């Protein structure tokens, strides 16, 4: 199932996705300092764009 999801998402250019277990994801977010239910990380050189 994960392979099918990743294959579908691979068609979208410029995005990175991570498939993980909810408990592991929450633990990793807490380590990174995220304390909300939804987290978005934005990378790039021109944030105005």
Phi, psi and omega in degrees: 000318180298320179298321179293320178295313180297323178296319178292320181286337180296339179288341180273116182282144172082011180238150175237133182238151178229127177253123184209173177282144182304318181294317179296317180298315181296318178298315178297322178294320178296321176298322181281354178094011179274127181240016181246171180285332181238131180231137177229127176252129181245128179238147176153178182262336185235091183288338177294328180287000000 
